[in-house]
């Protein structure tokens, strides 16, 4: 579960900071995660956004 939270956290970062990401280069790990997210179907992307939002709402950090 900890690893999936890390992935979801990175995806959340991508989704919430799109504008700031344009000003810097992505690391190879970030680029890979972004490519995997973009490869999802639209329904799966929506589900991922809901999942990330739910995880952020219950996170203590």
VMD Tcl script that draws the C-alpha trace (Angstrom):
set ca {
  {0.00 0.00 0.00}
  {2.86 2.38 0.74}
  {4.20 2.11 -2.79}
  {0.80 2.76 -4.37}
  {0.42 5.81 -2.15}
  {3.76 7.08 -3.44}
  {2.65 6.64 -7.03}
  {-0.69 8.26 -6.33}
  {1.07 11.10 -4.56}
  {3.26 11.74 -7.57}
  {0.25 11.65 -9.88}
  {-1.51 14.10 -7.58}
  {1.49 16.35 -7.78}
  {1.30 16.24 -11.58}
  {-2.39 16.99 -11.59}
  {-2.27 19.87 -9.12}
  {0.90 21.52 -10.41}
  {0.61 21.34 -14.18}
  {1.55 24.96 -14.65}
  {4.66 24.78 -12.49}
  {5.86 21.61 -14.23}
  {6.20 23.47 -17.50}
  {9.13 25.42 -16.12}
  {11.41 22.45 -15.32}
  {12.47 19.12 -16.75}
  {10.90 15.97 -15.36}
  {13.04 13.23 -13.90}
  {12.93 9.89 -15.72}
  {10.68 8.45 -12.97}
  {8.28 11.39 -13.20}
  {8.19 11.16 -16.99}
  {7.44 7.43 -16.79}
  {4.59 7.98 -14.30}
  {3.14 10.73 -16.44}
  {3.30 8.51 -19.53}
  {1.54 5.71 -17.64}
  {-1.16 8.13 -16.46}
  {-1.71 9.45 -19.98}
  {-1.97 5.87 -21.29}
  {-5.00 5.23 -19.05}
  {-8.48 5.48 -20.48}
  {-10.42 8.64 -19.67}
  {-12.56 6.74 -17.16}
  {-9.46 5.38 -15.44}
  {-7.94 8.87 -15.29}
  {-11.10 10.14 -13.59}
  {-10.98 7.22 -11.16}
  {-7.32 7.98 -10.42}
  {-8.14 11.63 -9.70}
  {-10.89 10.56 -7.26}
  {-8.52 8.09 -5.60}
  {-5.78 10.69 -5.22}
  {-8.28 13.21 -3.85}
  {-9.53 10.68 -1.31}
  {-6.00 9.81 -0.26}
  {-5.11 13.47 0.16}
  {-8.19 14.08 2.30}
  {-7.27 11.33 4.78}
  {-3.51 11.92 4.80}
  {-1.91 13.36 7.91}
  {0.98 14.86 5.95}
}
mol new
graphics top color blue
foreach p $ca { graphics top sphere $p radius 0.5 }
foreach p [lrange $ca 0 end-1] q [lrange $ca 1 end] { graphics top cylinder $p $q radius 0.2 }
display resetview
